[in-house]
């Protein structure tokens, strides 16, 4: 999959290009944080003695983003 840098190669100006890259990098960082927190919650549910009949991590773990540079 093309990187963000490759996809923005035809932006109208350098300033616009820089602003869009910064915005997308911020969105990517937010998604990575959300993924990490979601997977941590699944691990906590799996460790909870009161919830023993479901393996949450095996069913719902979110993988890494495929759009990384």
mmCIF file as Biopython writes it, N, C-alpha, C and O atoms, coordinates in Angstrom:
data_model
#
loop_
_atom_site.group_PDB
_atom_site.id
_atom_site.type_symbol
_atom_site.label_atom_id
_atom_site.label_alt_id
_atom_site.label_comp_id
_atom_site.label_asym_id
_atom_site.label_entity_id
_atom_site.label_seq_id
_atom_site.pdbx_PDB_ins_code
_atom_site.Cartn_x
_atom_site.Cartn_y
_atom_site.Cartn_z
_atom_site.occupancy
_atom_site.B_iso_or_equiv
_atom_site.auth_seq_id
_atom_site.auth_asym_id
_atom_site.pdbx_PDB_model_num
ATOM 1   N N  . UNK A ? 1  ? 0.853   -1.171  0.000  1.0 0.0 1  A 1 
ATOM 2   C CA . UNK A ? 1  ? 0.000   0.000   0.000  1.0 0.0 1  A 1 
ATOM 3   C C  . UNK A ? 1  ? 0.903   1.240   0.000  1.0 0.0 1  A 1 
ATOM 4   O O  . UNK A ? 1  ? 1.884   1.292   0.742  1.0 0.0 1  A 1 
ATOM 5   N N  . UNK A ? 2  ? 0.576   2.232   -0.825 1.0 0.0 2  A 1 
ATOM 6   C CA . UNK A ? 2  ? 1.394   3.454   -0.877 1.0 0.0 2  A 1 
ATOM 7   C C  . UNK A ? 2  ? 1.385   4.197   0.456  1.0 0.0 2  A 1 
ATOM 8   O O  . UNK A ? 2  ? 0.391   4.205   1.183  1.0 0.0 2  A 1 
ATOM 9   N N  . UNK A ? 3  ? 2.511   4.813   0.748  1.0 0.0 3  A 1 
ATOM 10  C CA . UNK A ? 3  ? 2.602   5.573   1.993  1.0 0.0 3  A 1 
ATOM 11  C C  . UNK A ? 3  ? 1.875   6.903   1.856  1.0 0.0 3  A 1 
ATOM 12  O O  . UNK A ? 3  ? 1.508   7.320   0.757  1.0 0.0 3  A 1 
ATOM 13  N N  . UNK A ? 4  ? 1.675   7.554   2.988  1.0 0.0 4  A 1 
ATOM 14  C CA . UNK A ? 4  ? 1.058   8.876   2.986  1.0 0.0 4  A 1 
ATOM 15  C C  . UNK A ? 4  ? 1.886   9.821   2.127  1.0 0.0 4  A 1 
ATOM 16  O O  . UNK A ? 4  ? 1.333   10.624  1.375  1.0 0.0 4  A 1 
ATOM 17  N N  . UNK A ? 5  ? 3.181   9.732   2.233  1.0 0.0 5  A 1 
ATOM 18  C CA . UNK A ? 5  ? 4.078   10.597  1.460  1.0 0.0 5  A 1 
ATOM 19  C C  . UNK A ? 5  ? 3.844   10.413  -0.037 1.0 0.0 5  A 1 
ATOM 20  O O  . UNK A ? 5  ? 3.778   11.398  -0.772 1.0 0.0 5  A 1 
ATOM 21  N N  . UNK A ? 6  ? 3.718   9.172   -0.501 1.0 0.0 6  A 1 
ATOM 22  C CA . UNK A ? 6  ? 3.476   8.901   -1.920 1.0 0.0 6  A 1 
ATOM 23  C C  . UNK A ? 6  ? 2.112   9.418   -2.372 1.0 0.0 6  A 1 
ATOM 24  O O  . UNK A ? 6  ? 1.983   9.948   -3.475 1.0 0.0 6  A 1 
ATOM 25  N N  . UNK A ? 7  ? 1.118   9.268   -1.542 1.0 0.0 7  A 1 
ATOM 26  C CA . UNK A ? 7  ? -0.231  9.705   -1.906 1.0 0.0 7  A 1 
ATOM 27  C C  . UNK A ? 7  ? -0.368  11.217  -1.972 1.0 0.0 7  A 1 
ATOM 28  O O  . UNK A ? 7  ? -1.227  11.730  -2.689 1.0 0.0 7  A 1 
ATOM 29  N N  . UNK A ? 8  ? 0.469   11.938  -1.232 1.0 0.0 8  A 1 
ATOM 30  C CA . UNK A ? 8  ? 0.381   13.396  -1.202 1.0 0.0 8  A 1 
ATOM 31  C C  . UNK A ? 8  ? 1.348   14.068  -2.179 1.0 0.0 8  A 1 
ATOM 32  O O  . UNK A ? 8  ? 1.537   15.283  -2.120 1.0 0.0 8  A 1 
ATOM 33  N N  . UNK A ? 9  ? 1.941   13.316  -3.047 1.0 0.0 9  A 1 
ATOM 34  C CA . UNK A ? 9  ? 2.925   13.855  -3.966 1.0 0.0 9  A 1 
ATOM 35  C C  . UNK A ? 9  ? 2.403   14.948  -4.875 1.0 0.0 9  A 1 
ATOM 36  O O  . UNK A ? 9  ? 3.189   15.772  -5.344 1.0 0.0 9  A 1 
ATOM 37  N N  . UNK A ? 10 ? 1.102   14.987  -5.144 1.0 0.0 10 A 1 
ATOM 38  C CA . UNK A ? 10 ? 0.553   15.991  -6.043 1.0 0.0 10 A 1 
ATOM 39  C C  . UNK A ? 10 ? -0.287  17.039  -5.316 1.0 0.0 10 A 1 
ATOM 40  O O  . UNK A ? 10 ? -1.196  17.618  -5.911 1.0 0.0 10 A 1 
ATOM 41  N N  . UNK A ? 11 ? -0.001  17.288  -4.053 1.0 0.0 11 A 1 
ATOM 42  C CA . UNK A ? 11 ? -0.692  18.360  -3.324 1.0 0.0 11 A 1 
ATOM 43  C C  . UNK A ? 11 ? -0.340  19.699  -3.958 1.0 0.0 11 A 1 
ATOM 44  O O  . UNK A ? 11 ? 0.729   19.847  -4.550 1.0 0.0 11 A 1 
ATOM 45  N N  . UNK A ? 12 ? -1.233  20.669  -3.838 1.0 0.0 12 A 1 
ATOM 46  C CA . UNK A ? 12 ? -1.065  21.945  -4.536 1.0 0.0 12 A 1 
ATOM 47  C C  . UNK A ? 12 ? 0.106   22.787  -4.050 1.0 0.0 12 A 1 
ATOM 48  O O  . UNK A ? 12 ? 0.747   23.456  -4.861 1.0 0.0 12 A 1 
ATOM 49  N N  . UNK A ? 13 ? 0.399   22.779  -2.791 1.0 0.0 13 A 1 
ATOM 50  C CA . UNK A ? 13 ? 1.491   23.603  -2.293 1.0 0.0 13 A 1 
ATOM 51  C C  . UNK A ? 13 ? 2.240   22.862  -1.192 1.0 0.0 13 A 1 
ATOM 52  O O  . UNK A ? 13 ? 1.735   21.902  -0.609 1.0 0.0 13 A 1 
ATOM 53  N N  . UNK A ? 14 ? 3.434   23.323  -0.927 1.0 0.0 14 A 1 
ATOM 54  C CA . UNK A ? 14 ? 4.235   22.710  0.118  1.0 0.0 14 A 1 
ATOM 55  C C  . UNK A ? 14 ? 3.576   22.884  1.476  1.0 0.0 14 A 1 
ATOM 56  O O  . UNK A ? 14 ? 3.585   21.965  2.295  1.0 0.0 14 A 1 
ATOM 57  N N  . UNK A ? 15 ? 2.997   24.072  1.721  1.0 0.0 15 A 1 
ATOM 58  C CA . UNK A ? 15 ? 2.331   24.319  3.006  1.0 0.0 15 A 1 
ATOM 59  C C  . UNK A ? 15 ? 1.134   23.387  3.173  1.0 0.0 15 A 1 
ATOM 60  O O  . UNK A ? 15 ? 0.938   22.795  4.235  1.0 0.0 15 A 1 
ATOM 61  N N  . UNK A ? 16 ? 0.339   23.265  2.114  1.0 0.0 16 A 1 
ATOM 62  C CA . UNK A ? 16 ? -0.830  22.380  2.166  1.0 0.0 16 A 1 
ATOM 63  C C  . UNK A ? 16 ? -0.382  20.937  2.391  1.0 0.0 16 A 1 
ATOM 64  O O  . UNK A ? 16 ? -0.974  20.213  3.191  1.0 0.0 16 A 1 
ATOM 65  N N  . UNK A ? 17 ? 0.646   20.537  1.693  1.0 0.0 17 A 1 
ATOM 66  C CA . UNK A ? 17 ? 1.192   19.195  1.819  1.0 0.0 17 A 1 
ATOM 67  C C  . UNK A ? 17 ? 1.639   18.937  3.264  1.0 0.0 17 A 1 
ATOM 68  O O  . UNK A ? 17 ? 1.340   17.886  3.830  1.0 0.0 17 A 1 
ATOM 69  N N  . UNK A ? 18 ? 2.350   19.891  3.852  1.0 0.0 18 A 1 
ATOM 70  C CA . UNK A ? 18 ? 2.848   19.762  5.223  1.0 0.0 18 A 1 
ATOM 71  C C  . UNK A ? 18 ? 1.695   19.679  6.219  1.0 0.0 18 A 1 
ATOM 72  O O  . UNK A ? 18 ? 1.727   18.871  7.148  1.0 0.0 18 A 1 
ATOM 73  N N  . UNK A ? 19 ? 0.684   20.509  6.025  1.0 0.0 19 A 1 
ATOM 74  C CA . UNK A ? 19 ? -0.462  20.513  6.939  1.0 0.0 19 A 1 
ATOM 75  C C  . UNK A ? 19 ? -1.237  19.196  6.865  1.0 0.0 19 A 1 
ATOM 76  O O  . UNK A ? 19 ? -1.652  18.655  7.890  1.0 0.0 19 A 1 
ATOM 77  N N  . UNK A ? 20 ? -1.428  18.693  5.664  1.0 0.0 20 A 1 
ATOM 78  C CA . UNK A ? 20 ? -2.161  17.427  5.501  1.0 0.0 20 A 1 
ATOM 79  C C  . UNK A ? 20 ? -1.364  16.275  6.109  1.0 0.0 20 A 1 
ATOM 80  O O  . UNK A ? 20 ? -1.938  15.403  6.761  1.0 0.0 20 A 1 
ATOM 81  N N  . UNK A ? 21 ? -0.053  16.265  5.901  1.0 0.0 21 A 1 
ATOM 82  C CA . UNK A ? 21 ? 0.776   15.214  6.491  1.0 0.0 21 A 1 
ATOM 83  C C  . UNK A ? 21 ? 0.713   15.254  8.012  1.0 0.0 21 A 1 
ATOM 84  O O  . UNK A ? 21 ? 0.616   14.212  8.661  1.0 0.0 21 A 1 
ATOM 85  N N  . UNK A ? 22 ? 0.768   16.455  8.579  1.0 0.0 22 A 1 
ATOM 86  C CA . UNK A ? 22 ? 0.697   16.584  10.039 1.0 0.0 22 A 1 
ATOM 87  C C  . UNK A ? 22 ? -0.648  16.077  10.554 1.0 0.0 22 A 1 
ATOM 88  O O  . UNK A ? 22 ? -0.708  15.380  11.567 1.0 0.0 22 A 1 
ATOM 89  N N  . UNK A ? 23 ? -1.713  16.426  9.861  1.0 0.0 23 A 1 
ATOM 90  C CA . UNK A ? 23 ? -3.046  15.978  10.265 1.0 0.0 23 A 1 
ATOM 91  C C  . UNK A ? 23 ? -3.154  14.459  10.189 1.0 0.0 23 A 1 
ATOM 92  O O  . UNK A ? 23 ? -3.649  13.824  11.120 1.0 0.0 23 A 1 
ATOM 93  N N  . UNK A ? 24 ? -2.696  13.880  9.096  1.0 0.0 24 A 1 
ATOM 94  C CA . UNK A ? 24 ? -2.778  12.430  8.953  1.0 0.0 24 A 1 
ATOM 95  C C  . UNK A ? 24 ? -1.887  11.701  9.956  1.0 0.0 24 A 1 
ATOM 96  O O  . UNK A ? 24 ? -2.248  10.633  10.449 1.0 0.0 24 A 1 
ATOM 97  N N  . UNK A ? 25 ? -0.734  12.272  10.254 1.0 0.0 25 A 1 
ATOM 98  C CA . UNK A ? 25 ? 0.143   11.664  11.262 1.0 0.0 25 A 1 
ATOM 99  C C  . UNK A ? 25 ? -0.533  11.686  12.632 1.0 0.0 25 A 1 
ATOM 100 O O  . UNK A ? 25 ? -0.406  10.739  13.408 1.0 0.0 25 A 1 
ATOM 101 N N  . UNK A ? 26 ? -1.248  12.767  12.923 1.0 0.0 26 A 1 
ATOM 102 C CA . UNK A ? 26 ? -1.974  12.876  14.187 1.0 0.0 26 A 1 
ATOM 103 C C  . UNK A ? 26 ? -3.106  11.843  14.256 1.0 0.0 26 A 1 
ATOM 104 O O  . UNK A ? 26 ? -3.302  11.197  15.285 1.0 0.0 26 A 1 
ATOM 105 N N  . UNK A ? 27 ? -3.833  11.697  13.174 1.0 0.0 27 A 1 
ATOM 106 C CA . UNK A ? 27 ? -4.911  10.699  13.123 1.0 0.0 27 A 1 
ATOM 107 C C  . UNK A ? 27 ? -4.333  9.295   13.293 1.0 0.0 27 A 1 
ATOM 108 O O  . UNK A ? 27 ? -4.892  8.468   14.013 1.0 0.0 27 A 1 
ATOM 109 N N  . UNK A ? 28 ? -3.216  9.036   12.628 1.0 0.0 28 A 1 
ATOM 110 C CA . UNK A ? 28 ? -2.571  7.726   12.744 1.0 0.0 28 A 1 
ATOM 111 C C  . UNK A ? 28 ? -2.138  7.459   14.184 1.0 0.0 28 A 1 
ATOM 112 O O  . UNK A ? 28 ? -2.314  6.349   14.687 1.0 0.0 28 A 1 
ATOM 113 N N  . UNK A ? 29 ? -1.581  8.456   14.840 1.0 0.0 29 A 1 
ATOM 114 C CA . UNK A ? 29 ? -1.149  8.300   16.234 1.0 0.0 29 A 1 
ATOM 115 C C  . UNK A ? 29 ? -2.350  8.033   17.142 1.0 0.0 29 A 1 
ATOM 116 O O  . UNK A ? 29 ? -2.278  7.200   18.045 1.0 0.0 29 A 1 
ATOM 117 N N  . UNK A ? 30 ? -3.457  8.744   16.897 1.0 0.0 30 A 1 
ATOM 118 C CA . UNK A ? 30 ? -4.670  8.522   17.684 1.0 0.0 30 A 1 
ATOM 119 C C  . UNK A ? 30 ? -5.200  7.105   17.495 1.0 0.0 30 A 1 
ATOM 120 O O  . UNK A ? 30 ? -5.618  6.462   18.457 1.0 0.0 30 A 1 
ATOM 121 N N  . UNK A ? 31 ? -5.181  6.622   16.260 1.0 0.0 31 A 1 
ATOM 122 C CA . UNK A ? 31 ? -5.654  5.257   16.000 1.0 0.0 31 A 1 
ATOM 123 C C  . UNK A ? 31 ? -4.756  4.220   16.656 1.0 0.0 31 A 1 
ATOM 124 O O  . UNK A ? 31 ? -5.244  3.215   17.171 1.0 0.0 31 A 1 
ATOM 125 N N  . UNK A ? 32 ? -3.453  4.454   16.642 1.0 0.0 32 A 1 
ATOM 126 C CA . UNK A ? 32 ? -2.525  3.523   17.300 1.0 0.0 32 A 1 
ATOM 127 C C  . UNK A ? 32 ? -2.769  3.500   18.810 1.0 0.0 32 A 1 
ATOM 128 O O  . UNK A ? 32 ? -2.732  2.437   19.430 1.0 0.0 32 A 1 
ATOM 129 N N  . UNK A ? 33 ? -3.017  4.665   19.398 1.0 0.0 33 A 1 
ATOM 130 C CA . UNK A ? 33 ? -3.316  4.738   20.833 1.0 0.0 33 A 1 
ATOM 131 C C  . UNK A ? 33 ? -4.613  4.001   21.148 1.0 0.0 33 A 1 
ATOM 132 O O  . UNK A ? 33 ? -4.687  3.235   22.108 1.0 0.0 33 A 1 
ATOM 133 N N  . UNK A ? 34 ? -5.624  4.239   20.336 1.0 0.0 34 A 1 
ATOM 134 C CA . UNK A ? 34 ? -6.912  3.564   20.526 1.0 0.0 34 A 1 
ATOM 135 C C  . UNK A ? 34 ? -6.759  2.052   20.399 1.0 0.0 34 A 1 
ATOM 136 O O  . UNK A ? 34 ? -7.340  1.303   21.185 1.0 0.0 34 A 1 
ATOM 137 N N  . UNK A ? 35 ? -5.981  1.597   19.414 1.0 0.0 35 A 1 
ATOM 138 C CA . UNK A ? 35 ? -5.750  0.159   19.234 1.0 0.0 35 A 1 
ATOM 139 C C  . UNK A ? 35 ? -5.056  -0.434  20.454 1.0 0.0 35 A 1 
ATOM 140 O O  . UNK A ? 35 ? -5.440  -1.500  20.933 1.0 0.0 35 A 1 
ATOM 141 N N  . UNK A ? 36 ? -4.045  0.248   20.950 1.0 0.0 36 A 1 
ATOM 142 C CA . UNK A ? 36 ? -3.299  -0.252  22.103 1.0 0.0 36 A 1 
ATOM 143 C C  . UNK A ? 36 ? -4.193  -0.326  23.340 1.0 0.0 36 A 1 
ATOM 144 O O  . UNK A ? 36 ? -4.143  -1.305  24.084 1.0 0.0 36 A 1 
ATOM 145 N N  . UNK A ? 37 ? -5.006  0.699   23.560 1.0 0.0 37 A 1 
ATOM 146 C CA . UNK A ? 37 ? -5.902  0.698   24.725 1.0 0.0 37 A 1 
ATOM 147 C C  . UNK A ? 37 ? -6.983  -0.375  24.597 1.0 0.0 37 A 1 
ATOM 148 O O  . UNK A ? 37 ? -7.343  -1.019  25.582 1.0 0.0 37 A 1 
ATOM 149 N N  . UNK A ? 38 ? -7.492  -0.562  23.393 1.0 0.0 38 A 1 
ATOM 150 C CA . UNK A ? 38 ? -8.518  -1.593  23.160 1.0 0.0 38 A 1 
ATOM 151 C C  . UNK A ? 38 ? -7.933  -2.980  23.452 1.0 0.0 38 A 1 
ATOM 152 O O  . UNK A ? 38 ? -8.554  -3.794  24.135 1.0 0.0 38 A 1 
ATOM 153 N N  . UNK A ? 39 ? -6.738  -3.235  22.928 1.0 0.0 39 A 1 
ATOM 154 C CA . UNK A ? 39 ? -6.107  -4.537  23.150 1.0 0.0 39 A 1 
ATOM 155 C C  . UNK A ? 39 ? -5.734  -4.741  24.614 1.0 0.0 39 A 1 
ATOM 156 O O  . UNK A ? 39 ? -5.783  -5.867  25.109 1.0 0.0 39 A 1 
ATOM 157 N N  . UNK A ? 40 ? -5.362  -3.667  25.317 1.0 0.0 40 A 1 
ATOM 158 C CA . UNK A ? 40 ? -5.075  -3.766  26.753 1.0 0.0 40 A 1 
ATOM 159 C C  . UNK A ? 40 ? -6.344  -4.111  27.527 1.0 0.0 40 A 1 
ATOM 160 O O  . UNK A ? 40 ? -6.305  -4.890  28.479 1.0 0.0 40 A 1 
ATOM 161 N N  . UNK A ? 41 ? -7.459  -3.532  27.117 1.0 0.0 41 A 1 
ATOM 162 C CA . UNK A ? 41 ? -8.739  -3.849  27.758 1.0 0.0 41 A 1 
ATOM 163 C C  . UNK A ? 41 ? -9.095  -5.316  27.547 1.0 0.0 41 A 1 
ATOM 164 O O  . UNK A ? 41 ? -9.580  -5.974  28.468 1.0 0.0 41 A 1 
ATOM 165 N N  . UNK A ? 42 ? -8.859  -5.831  26.352 1.0 0.0 42 A 1 
ATOM 166 C CA . UNK A ? 42 ? -9.124  -7.248  26.087 1.0 0.0 42 A 1 
ATOM 167 C C  . UNK A ? 42 ? -8.264  -8.147  26.978 1.0 0.0 42 A 1 
ATOM 168 O O  . UNK A ? 42 ? -8.741  -9.152  27.504 1.0 0.0 42 A 1 
ATOM 169 N N  . UNK A ? 43 ? -7.007  -7.776  27.139 1.0 0.0 43 A 1 
ATOM 170 C CA . UNK A ? 43 ? -6.119  -8.565  28.004 1.0 0.0 43 A 1 
ATOM 171 C C  . UNK A ? 43 ? -6.605  -8.526  29.444 1.0 0.0 43 A 1 
ATOM 172 O O  . UNK A ? 43 ? -6.545  -9.534  30.148 1.0 0.0 43 A 1 
ATOM 173 N N  . UNK A ? 44 ? -7.088  -7.366  29.886 1.0 0.0 44 A 1 
ATOM 174 C CA . UNK A ? 44 ? -7.605  -7.252  31.253 1.0 0.0 44 A 1 
ATOM 175 C C  . UNK A ? 44 ? -8.856  -8.111  31.425 1.0 0.0 44 A 1 
ATOM 176 O O  . UNK A ? 44 ? -9.022  -8.765  32.455 1.0 0.0 44 A 1 
ATOM 177 N N  . UNK A ? 45 ? -9.726  -8.112  30.435 1.0 0.0 45 A 1 
ATOM 178 C CA . UNK A ? 45 ? -10.925 -8.956  30.512 1.0 0.0 45 A 1 
ATOM 179 C C  . UNK A ? 45 ? -10.534 -10.436 30.560 1.0 0.0 45 A 1 
ATOM 180 O O  . UNK A ? 45 ? -11.132 -11.212 31.306 1.0 0.0 45 A 1 
ATOM 181 N N  . UNK A ? 46 ? -9.546  -10.819 29.777 1.0 0.0 46 A 1 
ATOM 182 C CA . UNK A ? 46 ? -9.098  -12.220 29.790 1.0 0.0 46 A 1 
ATOM 183 C C  . UNK A ? 46 ? -8.510  -12.607 31.139 1.0 0.0 46 A 1 
ATOM 184 O O  . UNK A ? 46 ? -8.641  -13.756 31.562 1.0 0.0 46 A 1 
ATOM 185 N N  . UNK A ? 47 ? -7.862  -11.663 31.823 1.0 0.0 47 A 1 
ATOM 186 C CA . UNK A ? 47 ? -7.242  -11.944 33.127 1.0 0.0 47 A 1 
ATOM 187 C C  . UNK A ? 47 ? -8.259  -11.934 34.265 1.0 0.0 47 A 1 
ATOM 188 O O  . UNK A ? 47 ? -7.970  -12.426 35.355 1.0 0.0 47 A 1 
ATOM 189 N N  . UNK A ? 48 ? -9.439  -11.382 34.026 1.0 0.0 48 A 1 
ATOM 190 C CA . UNK A ? 48 ? -10.469 -11.281 35.056 1.0 0.0 48 A 1 
ATOM 191 C C  . UNK A ? 48 ? -11.014 -12.670 35.378 1.0 0.0 48 A 1 
ATOM 192 O O  . UNK A ? 48 ? -11.471 -13.385 34.486 1.0 0.0 48 A 1 
ATOM 193 N N  . UNK A ? 49 ? -10.965 -13.044 36.636 1.0 0.0 49 A 1 
ATOM 194 C CA . UNK A ? 49 ? -11.422 -14.374 37.051 1.0 0.0 49 A 1 
ATOM 195 C C  . UNK A ? 49 ? -12.928 -14.550 36.868 1.0 0.0 49 A 1 
ATOM 196 O O  . UNK A ? 49 ? -13.401 -15.680 36.748 1.0 0.0 49 A 1 
ATOM 197 N N  . UNK A ? 50 ? -13.676 -13.472 36.844 1.0 0.0 50 A 1 
ATOM 198 C CA . UNK A ? 50 ? -15.131 -13.563 36.681 1.0 0.0 50 A 1 
ATOM 199 C C  . UNK A ? 50 ? -15.563 -13.774 35.243 1.0 0.0 50 A 1 
ATOM 200 O O  . UNK A ? 50 ? -16.723 -14.100 34.987 1.0 0.0 50 A 1 
ATOM 201 N N  . UNK A ? 51 ? -14.659 -13.596 34.311 1.0 0.0 51 A 1 
ATOM 202 C CA . UNK A ? 51 ? -14.983 -13.755 32.895 1.0 0.0 51 A 1 
ATOM 203 C C  . UNK A ? 51 ? -14.077 -14.856 32.346 1.0 0.0 51 A 1 
ATOM 204 O O  . UNK A ? 51 ? -12.984 -14.586 31.848 1.0 0.0 51 A 1 
ATOM 205 N N  . UNK A ? 52 ? -14.543 -16.089 32.443 1.0 0.0 52 A 1 
ATOM 206 C CA . UNK A ? 52 ? -13.677 -17.214 32.071 1.0 0.0 52 A 1 
ATOM 207 C C  . UNK A ? 52 ? -14.131 -17.960 30.831 1.0 0.0 52 A 1 
ATOM 208 O O  . UNK A ? 52 ? -13.394 -18.812 30.334 1.0 0.0 52 A 1 
ATOM 209 N N  . UNK A ? 53 ? -15.315 -17.672 30.315 1.0 0.0 53 A 1 
ATOM 210 C CA . UNK A ? 53 ? -15.830 -18.476 29.207 1.0 0.0 53 A 1 
ATOM 211 C C  . UNK A ? 53 ? -15.507 -17.919 27.826 1.0 0.0 53 A 1 
ATOM 212 O O  . UNK A ? 53 ? -15.845 -18.544 26.821 1.0 0.0 53 A 1 
ATOM 213 N N  . UNK A ? 54 ? -14.864 -16.766 27.752 1.0 0.0 54 A 1 
ATOM 214 C CA . UNK A ? 54 ? -14.564 -16.155 26.460 1.0 0.0 54 A 1 
ATOM 215 C C  . UNK A ? 54 ? -13.121 -15.680 26.418 1.0 0.0 54 A 1 
ATOM 216 O O  . UNK A ? 54 ? -12.631 -15.078 27.373 1.0 0.0 54 A 1 
ATOM 217 N N  . UNK A ? 55 ? -12.446 -15.951 25.315 1.0 0.0 55 A 1 
ATOM 218 C CA . UNK A ? 55 ? -11.097 -15.444 25.094 1.0 0.0 55 A 1 
ATOM 219 C C  . UNK A ? 55 ? -11.225 -14.180 24.242 1.0 0.0 55 A 1 
ATOM 220 O O  . UNK A ? 55 ? -11.212 -14.240 23.012 1.0 0.0 55 A 1 
ATOM 221 N N  . UNK A ? 56 ? -11.349 -13.034 24.922 1.0 0.0 56 A 1 
ATOM 222 C CA . UNK A ? 56 ? -11.595 -11.778 24.235 1.0 0.0 56 A 1 
ATOM 223 C C  . UNK A ? 56 ? -10.455 -11.387 23.297 1.0 0.0 56 A 1 
ATOM 224 O O  . UNK A ? 56 ? -10.704 -10.904 22.192 1.0 0.0 56 A 1 
ATOM 225 N N  . UNK A ? 57 ? -9.225  -11.589 23.717 1.0 0.0 57 A 1 
ATOM 226 C CA . UNK A ? 57 ? -8.083  -11.208 22.882 1.0 0.0 57 A 1 
ATOM 227 C C  . UNK A ? 57 ? -8.066  -12.008 21.576 1.0 0.0 57 A 1 
ATOM 228 O O  . UNK A ? 57 ? -7.761  -11.465 20.515 1.0 0.0 57 A 1 
ATOM 229 N N  . UNK A ? 58 ? -8.388  -13.276 21.658 1.0 0.0 58 A 1 
ATOM 230 C CA . UNK A ? 58 ? -8.399  -14.107 20.456 1.0 0.0 58 A 1 
ATOM 231 C C  . UNK A ? 58 ? -9.511  -13.692 19.491 1.0 0.0 58 A 1 
ATOM 232 O O  . UNK A ? 58 ? -9.365  -13.817 18.276 1.0 0.0 58 A 1 
ATOM 233 N N  . UNK A ? 59 ? -10.607 -13.204 20.035 1.0 0.0 59 A 1 
ATOM 234 C CA . UNK A ? 59 ? -11.755 -12.851 19.191 1.0 0.0 59 A 1 
ATOM 235 C C  . UNK A ? 59 ? -11.719 -11.426 18.657 1.0 0.0 59 A 1 
ATOM 236 O O  . UNK A ? 59 ? -12.189 -11.175 17.547 1.0 0.0 59 A 1 
ATOM 237 N N  . UNK A ? 60 ? -11.167 -10.486 19.428 1.0 0.0 60 A 1 
ATOM 238 C CA . UNK A ? 60 ? -11.349 -9.074  19.095 1.0 0.0 60 A 1 
ATOM 239 C C  . UNK A ? 60 ? -10.079 -8.232  19.016 1.0 0.0 60 A 1 
ATOM 240 O O  . UNK A ? 60 ? -10.178 -7.008  18.932 1.0 0.0 60 A 1 
ATOM 241 N N  . UNK A ? 61 ? -8.911  -8.826  19.040 1.0 0.0 61 A 1 
ATOM 242 C CA . UNK A ? 61 ? -7.683  -8.048  18.987 1.0 0.0 61 A 1 
ATOM 243 C C  . UNK A ? 61 ? -7.580  -7.310  17.652 1.0 0.0 61 A 1 
ATOM 244 O O  . UNK A ? 61 ? -7.817  -7.880  16.587 1.0 0.0 61 A 1 
ATOM 245 N N  . UNK A ? 62 ? -7.223  -6.034  17.739 1.0 0.0 62 A 1 
ATOM 246 C CA . UNK A ? 62 ? -7.062  -5.209  16.544 1.0 0.0 62 A 1 
ATOM 247 C C  . UNK A ? 62 ? -5.589  -5.227  16.153 1.0 0.0 62 A 1 
ATOM 248 O O  . UNK A ? 62 ? -4.721  -4.949  16.981 1.0 0.0 62 A 1 
ATOM 249 N N  . UNK A ? 63 ? -5.311  -5.548  14.916 1.0 0.0 63 A 1 
ATOM 250 C CA . UNK A ? 63 ? -3.927  -5.599  14.429 1.0 0.0 63 A 1 
ATOM 251 C C  . UNK A ? 63 ? -3.375  -4.221  14.150 1.0 0.0 63 A 1 
ATOM 252 O O  . UNK A ? 63 ? -4.077  -3.220  14.297 1.0 0.0 63 A 1 
ATOM 253 N N  . UNK A ? 64 ? -2.120  -4.165  13.747 1.0 0.0 64 A 1 
ATOM 254 C CA . UNK A ? 64 ? -1.488  -2.887  13.441 1.0 0.0 64 A 1 
ATOM 255 C C  . UNK A ? 64 ? -2.071  -2.295  12.172 1.0 0.0 64 A 1 
ATOM 256 O O  . UNK A ? 64 ? -2.640  -3.007  11.345 1.0 0.0 64 A 1 
ATOM 257 N N  . UNK A ? 65 ? -1.925  -1.000  12.029 1.0 0.0 65 A 1 
ATOM 258 C CA . UNK A ? 65 ? -2.452  -0.312  10.852 1.0 0.0 65 A 1 
ATOM 259 C C  . UNK A ? 65 ? -1.658  -0.707  9.609  1.0 0.0 65 A 1 
ATOM 260 O O  . UNK A ? 65 ? -0.442  -0.890  9.668  1.0 0.0 65 A 1 
ATOM 261 N N  . UNK A ? 66 ? -2.355  -0.835  8.495  1.0 0.0 66 A 1 
ATOM 262 C CA . UNK A ? 66 ? -1.674  -1.191  7.253  1.0 0.0 66 A 1 
ATOM 263 C C  . UNK A ? 66 ? -1.242  0.050   6.478  1.0 0.0 66 A 1 
ATOM 264 O O  . UNK A ? 66 ? -0.665  -0.067  5.397  1.0 0.0 66 A 1 
ATOM 265 N N  . UNK A ? 67 ? -1.513  1.239   7.019  1.0 0.0 67 A 1 
ATOM 266 C CA . UNK A ? 67 ? -1.196  2.474   6.305  1.0 0.0 67 A 1 
ATOM 267 C C  . UNK A ? 67 ? 0.028   3.171   6.846  1.0 0.0 67 A 1 
ATOM 268 O O  . UNK A ? 67 ? 0.223   4.358   6.586  1.0 0.0 67 A 1 
ATOM 269 N N  . UNK A ? 68 ? 0.853   2.472   7.587  1.0 0.0 68 A 1 
ATOM 270 C CA . UNK A ? 68 ? 2.038   3.109   8.150  1.0 0.0 68 A 1 
ATOM 271 C C  . UNK A ? 68 ? 3.036   3.408   7.059  1.0 0.0 68 A 1 
ATOM 272 O O  . UNK A ? 68 ? 3.065   2.746   6.022  1.0 0.0 68 A 1 
ATOM 273 N N  . UNK A ? 69 ? 3.864   4.429   7.308  1.0 0.0 69 A 1 
ATOM 274 C CA . UNK A ? 69 ? 4.843   4.847   6.322  1.0 0.0 69 A 1 
ATOM 275 C C  . UNK A ? 69 ? 5.817   3.749   6.153  1.0 0.0 69 A 1 
ATOM 276 O O  . UNK A ? 69 ? 6.752   3.869   5.362  1.0 0.0 69 A 1 
#
